[in-house]
Amino acid sequence: MESRNGPGADAPVIALRGVAKHYGAVRAVDGVDLDVRRGEVFGLIGHNGAGKSTLFKMMLGLVTPSAGEIRIDGAPVAGRGARAVRRRIGYLPENVVLYDNLSGMETLRFFARLKGVPLAQCAPVLERVGLGHAAGRAVREYSKGMRQRLGFAQALLGRPQVLFLDEPTNGLDPEAIRAFYATLRGLREEGVTMILTSHVLAELQERVDRLAILAAGRVQALGSVQALREHVALPLRLEVSVDEHGADAVQGAVRGLPLEGAHWRGAQLHARCPRDAKMRVLAVLASLGGAVLDLKVHEPSLEDVFFGFAD
Amino acid sequence: MELTQVLTVARKELRDRLRNRWVLAVALVFTAFALVIAYAGGAQQGAVGLRSIEATIASLTSLVIYLIPLIALLLGFDAIVGERERGSLDLLLALPITRLELLLGKYLGLAAALALSTLAGFGLVALLLGAQVGPRALEPYAGFMASAVLLGLAFLSLAVMLSVLAGERTRASGMAIALWFFFVLVFDLLLLGLLVATGGQFGGDALAYLLLLNPADVFRILNVFSLEEMRNTFGLATLVPTALGKPWLMALVMLGWIAAPLAVATWRFRP
């Protein structure tokens, strides 16, 4: 708690400076600077081959950067201090297959020993991910969702300050995804810093504080979902439902407005509206009284933002 | 290096092999073969039943020299590359454990499983033999068991090395089979070819020392050349340099065969 209020409170938990990884002529990661702040949920997004997993592995000290420096809580992630750093982090790899012959509890005890965590922590952690009832069963009998939860459980051992979650909901059913994010919210309240990747962008959109969009080995955009939307200035989409007698009035009123691609679909007017004209357009439409039955304004999705950058 | 990390991994590997009954199955295979050879090994000479302990060891040696390298290679080829393919290697390496600790833990756990099944399998037969020939005659048999364990550990070390070098599991298994063919079948033929091609010019001591480049041959030397009765029976005493007749020296060479591949594996197992 002290560090959160002390002089280092604003220091990034994870700091990347000029990080690059070259495989021969291929620049998998090409000069990345990034700060992940304490207690935030940070999303890392990119197509396959964008350099996402290489960057992730470098942050975990699994891959040595060709250039640059990565620090967690001020300490380098590789080299002599690596063991101390690794005691403070949790990692859930994508699609990990654990040991079929061990039970859930034995698996956790194995990881707890390696992490130097008291074995008494295993049972509560299993409960937390909803596997308390299956602790004694062999992992070979676990469903895919249960295996994923067991992987998540080992990441939570030792109350890590930083969690690395690689495509954590890949292959889970909607109910399991909901339960997973409920656990994540609890961890966020405890002040745990989390960095996660996902290709299901709609899923991340509501759940991260900030995100970085990675393409061709570089960070193409960085910020909150809102900031990214504004940055790319994608127009809002308008959907105006019109009374059958009011069509002419609406048509006349919108003629002077900066709408793009206006067209009718039955009794509905569809158009794109520049972000800075939003209030003016709404005021005009509201002044038409009964002619307008309903009005919908769609924000661009993160997918729109993502493809605006990454393509 | 932290020993607790090594032992945690080793214990998990051993438990895994005990639980899937690998240790039991291999021990039973050894027991069955040892029994058959002890009692029927002399059939070609027109007799069945228990022969001298040394003749039994000589027969067992020629079997074990095929079997143990194969079993050890099959046990170990998967050690690292298997974890890599399952995605659990990254997970392990992101824990507070070094690559050396993980590698040693893997090796020690598998080594314990192999040693356990070797000692249990041949040990059971030792009890039966002991009842018939008396416990004193068992001394060379104990030596045979120890050398069988060393042979297994040497090939296990080679297997773990392949497991680090190979990028894929299927490739590692192919390399393991190739290695088995080379050391168990091809190597001796090459030496023989060398001897014949040079018209016996290149032979004698130098050729004998070349045998040390093959852990399977070291095992053969340990069990055939160093037994008094064998040396006399086959007239080998005049052929083999006396240094090769010293069991402790051969055991040392075998330890080298355990250490060297592990050293290569450690060197190549880098981020």
Interface residues (C-beta under 8 A of the other chain):
Chain A: K57 L60 G61 L62 V63 T64 A78 R83 A84 R86 R87 I89 Y91 P93 E94 N95 V96 V97 L98 Y99 N101 L102 E106 F110 F111 R113 L114 K115 G116 G151 Q154 F164
Chain B: T4 Q5 T8 V9 K12 R15 D16 R19 N20 R86 G87 S88 D90 L91 L92 L93 A94 L95 P96 I97 T98 P271
